[in-house]
Amino acid sequence: MLEDKNQERTSLAELGEFGLINHLTKHFKIHHSSTVKGIGDDAAVVNTEGNELLVTTDLLVEGIHFDLSYMPLKHLGYKAVMVNLSDVYAMNGQANQITVSLAVSNRFPLEALEELYAGIQLACNTYNVDLIGGDTTSSTKGMLISVTALGTAKKEDIVYRNGAKPTDLIVVSGDLGGAYLGLQVLEREKQVFQVNPQNQPDLDKYTYIIERQLKPEARKDIPELLKELEVKPTAMIDISDGLSSEIMHICTQSKVGCKLYEEKLPLDPQVISTCEEFDLDSTMIALSGGEDYELLFTVSLSDYDKIKGNPNLTVIGHIAEENEGMNLVTRANQEMALKAQGWNSFKGKE
Amino acid sequence: MLEDKNQERTSLAELGEFGLINHLTKHFKIHHSSTVKGIGDDAAVVNTEGNELLVTTDLLVEGIHFDLSYMPLKHLGYKAVMVNLSDVYAMNGQANQITVSLAVSNRFPLEALEELYAGIQLACNTYNVDLIGGDTTSSTKGMLISVTALGTAKKEDIVYRNGAKPTDLIVVSGDLGGAYLGLQVLEREKQVFQVNPQNQPDLDKYTYIIERQLKPEARKDIPELLKELEVKPTAMIDISDGLSSEIMHICTQSKVGCKLYEEKLPLDPQVISTCEEFDLDSTMIALSGGEDYELLFTVSLSDYDKIKGNPNLTVIGHIAEENEGMNLVTRANQEMALKAQGWNSFKGKE
């Protein structure tokens, strides 16, 4: 990133904190009348217009959650917003505002932060979200981004994790495992580059999975689609830590079991071919690869007709009684207990 | 902190992220019926009960904003909450909820985070605030705390920075400069300790200013007092970066000037005596020492009778026309232009 020595480098200290925030946010526009006051006072002022407020926050740390040697800063800004909006959509809500706090070491020039904010701005414009505040400070090492997202939903529309009932269908949006495999490709290319910096990687056959890793999209369309279809899920969660870990959250909080069917898991052809190339089991990757930011939800069996055949949605199993446990039914028709091999930032993959 | 080798040390990796959050937050209780759903889903759910929502966020970074060699973790947790609540009170609002995100390196055992959360919990209980979410992750170096506070206010009660008018009185709560001087004392003792670890410092004569630094209190009482007195300020801000910098924010946003009177600045006797000891000008410290977390506000001249004589409030000057500039009137009756020598984390004191 920004290794071109001829590029302009403006030191952050020159601007000071207020100058920096003003500089970085001056081109952001406000989309919502509910944003009464954005950046520029002690606190932002928001009107929830009679709806319930949804609040979620995520922290991304350089060296733990992202590697700037292959993550362009603009993509990082975009992704930091997506990760948070995804949580609002997982409540069946509409995302309206974000705050962005940033800690950066002095190794970053102003131009790097401009790139980061260009990605944040693109996310705000694409997802119709207002940047209403934040904090910007130096760090002793690396970069850290803390985003809080605010959304709204009617009280009766909110979907929690704890409402799944036996016989409910388990549904997932999009496809699974791509983001994790994209990361494996990028990590491999980084190592190749370290050995031979002249090597020009041919990444054409990985474009989809690399985009899933570097520029994920939160599923704003799914709450909208569900409304259109007149389906209210009984439970919902977003897939940040992997399908297995997320369905286990739903089951534990709903006090139920589940059966997932291996043959039903939606996989992109690039996921299948890359799994073969890396000698990885694609089912394992679909279950435990994180960062897909798809939505996982359960619906009443009586809603099946409304969702079947929808290209955005795949039925992958059903909820069972609690004493039946949480299982994957393999292609060979064997039941295997699910494991939560989600991401644990304190020790990496569990 | 926690240098006693006999103390228990539980590694964070043993618990994992979800176990850690559960462990740290299980004793927190919910104070507000407006907190519909706290920790445990994709997002928290809050009901603003017909009021406007206030949102503010601050980031505290080890080595930039705090030094764990003299800042006990419990105090740090308390202070991280105070810094944010102060911004809600500065809007003339009531603080109701917070989220706390934490990045910590593996050098911190679980017991250290328990101390930190004990301070957060004390702040929540004392200030009647609910912890409703957050994120906990590892960092490659040091500790970083990101807090977002949510509050509410009736639309007609909110006080912005931009409403000050010429002839308005400038009022400050409490006294000024203590927190900065407390930091100077702690920094000096740290250096003494490094030279002679056996030295037992006698800090009795600095108790007030050290407490101002290590355990500041946000002025929850001031919006309440103003309501009681039937005074609505025309502009308000909290003093985090120093009086001079903050009054300049009010003046700039309100497009007015001001006169502050040196002889009116409220100083605690410990501030005066410690300034003498350190050979510092107490007026300079009152103007530019940050972190007091007092409230600075302007009121209409017609409200003078309501606030005069109140032991919590001091009238320190008045608003002037914009073309008169922003000035301090010294004891010798000379006018000096104010300078914003606030804290700039990218280069320290500006």
Boltz contact constraints between the chains, C-beta under 6 A:
constraints:
  - contact:
      token1: [A, 12]
      token2: [B, 346]
      max_distance: 6.0
  - contact:
      token1: [A, 13]
      token2: [B, 346]
      max_distance: 6.0
  - contact:
      token1: [A, 13]
      token2: [B, 347]
      max_distance: 6.0
  - contact:
      token1: [A, 16]
      token2: [B, 344]
      max_distance: 6.0
  - contact:
      token1: [A, 17]
      token2: [B, 344]
      max_distance: 6.0
  - contact:
      token1: [A, 41]
      token2: [B, 160]
      max_distance: 6.0
  - contact:
      token1: [A, 41]
      token2: [B, 161]
      max_distance: 6.0
  - contact:
      token1: [A, 42]
      token2: [B, 87]
      max_distance: 6.0
  - contact:
      token1: [A, 42]
      token2: [B, 90]
      max_distance: 6.0
  - contact:
      token1: [A, 42]
      token2: [B, 91]
      max_distance: 6.0
  - contact:
      token1: [A, 42]
      token2: [B, 238]
      max_distance: 6.0
  - contact:
      token1: [A, 43]
      token2: [B, 54]
      max_distance: 6.0
  - contact:
      token1: [A, 43]
      token2: [B, 55]
      max_distance: 6.0
  - contact:
      token1: [A, 43]
      token2: [B, 56]
      max_distance: 6.0
  - contact:
      token1: [A, 43]
      token2: [B, 87]
      max_distance: 6.0
  - contact:
      token1: [A, 43]
      token2: [B, 88]
      max_distance: 6.0
  - contact:
      token1: [A, 43]
      token2: [B, 91]
      max_distance: 6.0
  - contact:
      token1: [A, 44]
      token2: [B, 55]
      max_distance: 6.0
  - contact:
      token1: [A, 45]
      token2: [B, 52]
      max_distance: 6.0
  - contact:
      token1: [A, 46]
      token2: [B, 53]
      max_distance: 6.0
  - contact:
      token1: [A, 47]
      token2: [B, 52]
      max_distance: 6.0
  - contact:
      token1: [A, 48]
      token2: [B, 48]
      max_distance: 6.0
  - contact:
      token1: [A, 48]
      token2: [B, 53]
      max_distance: 6.0
  - contact:
      token1: [A, 52]
      token2: [B, 45]
      max_distance: 6.0
  - contact:
      token1: [A, 52]
      token2: [B, 47]
      max_distance: 6.0
  - contact:
      token1: [A, 53]
      token2: [B, 46]
      max_distance: 6.0
  - contact:
      token1: [A, 53]
      token2: [B, 48]
      max_distance: 6.0
  - contact:
      token1: [A, 54]
      token2: [B, 43]
      max_distance: 6.0
  - contact:
      token1: [A, 55]
      token2: [B, 43]
      max_distance: 6.0
  - contact:
      token1: [A, 55]
      token2: [B, 44]
      max_distance: 6.0
  - contact:
      token1: [A, 56]
      token2: [B, 43]
      max_distance: 6.0
  - contact:
      token1: [A, 57]
      token2: [B, 99]
      max_distance: 6.0
  - contact:
      token1: [A, 57]
      token2: [B, 101]
      max_distance: 6.0
  - contact:
      token1: [A, 57]
      token2: [B, 133]
      max_distance: 6.0
  - contact:
      token1: [A, 57]
      token2: [B, 135]
      max_distance: 6.0
  - contact:
      token1: [A, 58]
      token2: [B, 135]
      max_distance: 6.0
  - contact:
      token1: [A, 59]
      token2: [B, 101]
      max_distance: 6.0
  - contact:
      token1: [A, 59]
      token2: [B, 103]
      max_distance: 6.0
  - contact:
      token1: [A, 59]
      token2: [B, 135]
      max_distance: 6.0
  - contact:
      token1: [A, 59]
      token2: [B, 137]
      max_distance: 6.0
  - contact:
      token1: [A, 61]
      token2: [B, 103]
      max_distance: 6.0
  - contact:
      token1: [A, 61]
      token2: [B, 137]
      max_distance: 6.0
  - contact:
      token1: [A, 61]
      token2: [B, 139]
      max_distance: 6.0
  - contact:
      token1: [A, 63]
      token2: [B, 140]
      max_distance: 6.0
  - contact:
      token1: [A, 64]
      token2: [B, 138]
      max_distance: 6.0
  - contact:
      token1: [A, 87]
      token2: [B, 42]
      max_distance: 6.0
  - contact:
      token1: [A, 87]
      token2: [B, 43]
      max_distance: 6.0
  - contact:
      token1: [A, 88]
      token2: [B, 43]
      max_distance: 6.0
  - contact:
      token1: [A, 90]
      token2: [B, 42]
      max_distance: 6.0
  - contact:
      token1: [A, 91]
      token2: [B, 42]
      max_distance: 6.0
  - contact:
      token1: [A, 91]
      token2: [B, 43]
      max_distance: 6.0
  - contact:
      token1: [A, 99]
      token2: [B, 57]
      max_distance: 6.0
  - contact:
      token1: [A, 101]
      token2: [B, 57]
      max_distance: 6.0
  - contact:
      token1: [A, 101]
      token2: [B, 59]
      max_distance: 6.0
  - contact:
      token1: [A, 101]
      token2: [B, 146]
      max_distance: 6.0
  - contact:
      token1: [A, 103]
      token2: [B, 59]
      max_distance: 6.0
  - contact:
      token1: [A, 103]
      token2: [B, 61]
      max_distance: 6.0
  - contact:
      token1: [A, 133]
      token2: [B, 57]
      max_distance: 6.0
  - contact:
      token1: [A, 135]
      token2: [B, 57]
      max_distance: 6.0
  - contact:
      token1: [A, 135]
      token2: [B, 58]
      max_distance: 6.0
  - contact:
      token1: [A, 135]
      token2: [B, 59]
      max_distance: 6.0
  - contact:
      token1: [A, 137]
      token2: [B, 59]
      max_distance: 6.0
  - contact:
      token1: [A, 137]
      token2: [B, 61]
      max_distance: 6.0
  - contact:
      token1: [A, 137]
      token2: [B, 345]
      max_distance: 6.0
  - contact:
      token1: [A, 138]
      token2: [B, 64]
      max_distance: 6.0
  - contact:
      token1: [A, 138]
      token2: [B, 345]
      max_distance: 6.0
  - contact:
      token1: [A, 138]
      token2: [B, 346]
      max_distance: 6.0
  - contact:
      token1: [A, 139]
      token2: [B, 61]
      max_distance: 6.0
  - contact:
      token1: [A, 140]
      token2: [B, 63]
      max_distance: 6.0
  - contact:
      token1: [A, 141]
      token2: [B, 141]
      max_distance: 6.0
  - contact:
      token1: [A, 144]
      token2: [B, 144]
      max_distance: 6.0
  - contact:
      token1: [A, 146]
      token2: [B, 101]
      max_distance: 6.0
  - contact:
      token1: [A, 146]
      token2: [B, 146]
      max_distance: 6.0
  - contact:
      token1: [A, 148]
      token2: [B, 148]
      max_distance: 6.0
  - contact:
      token1: [A, 160]
      token2: [B, 41]
      max_distance: 6.0
  - contact:
      token1: [A, 161]
      token2: [B, 41]
      max_distance: 6.0
  - contact:
      token1: [A, 238]
      token2: [B, 42]
      max_distance: 6.0
  - contact:
      token1: [A, 344]
      token2: [B, 16]
      max_distance: 6.0
  - contact:
      token1: [A, 344]
      token2: [B, 17]
      max_distance: 6.0
  - contact:
      token1: [A, 345]
      token2: [B, 137]
      max_distance: 6.0
  - contact:
      token1: [A, 345]
      token2: [B, 138]
      max_distance: 6.0
  - contact:
      token1: [A, 346]
      token2: [B, 12]
      max_distance: 6.0
  - contact:
      token1: [A, 346]
      token2: [B, 13]
      max_distance: 6.0
  - contact:
      token1: [A, 346]
      token2: [B, 138]
      max_distance: 6.0
  - contact:
      token1: [A, 347]
      token2: [B, 13]
      max_distance: 6.0
